[in-house]
Amino acid sequence: MDYEKAFLYVEEQFAKHPEHEKKYGYRSRLEHTKRVFMWAKRLLKTEEADEEIVLTSVIFHDVGYTVSPQDHPRQGARICREYLEKEGCGQNFIDKVCRNIIYHRNKEIIYEPQTSIEQILLIEADCLDESGVLSMVRDGLEEGLKGACSYQKVYERMCERKIYSDHYQYHCVTATGLKIIKEKQRLYKELMKSLQYDLYDNEI
């Protein structure tokens, strides 16, 4: 699979339909896809799976937003199927990739024993983006869009995140995914502690 060519195709689809990013202009779906691709490659370093199925699924997993945000998994699978068929890919490969895309929004299926490792890694990579420190940046940006905001309101919003809980796993089941999310959680808590010290009259 020519990943660069596939990315260019997906980029063209997003460029043709810029309206899909009107709500949150700073949350580029293309940039999100690139980061999910990065996370998938990190997971694949230590998790055994069909790399081509995983990475191709990642590239097309959100392109369906260009048609329908609500139905983006099925629309994305349709767009992906059309592209892969034109590229001459095998039907079995196409079916597996499209199935991954269709079900990637159903995060709970990673806990089901019949779920393929390729599906699990797509979901984990998708979840690992915009978590941890990046979620803190997102919270600041979203509060800023409200106009009347403050450091305290951003901090309070961050305190509400589930990652702040000791029991939070962020839909990761592989050994690699769990290791990454636990480190993100540790760092998140350290930064929250430091932010609390910066804002309030108490000791670290």
Disulfide bonds with the S-S distance in Angstrom:
none
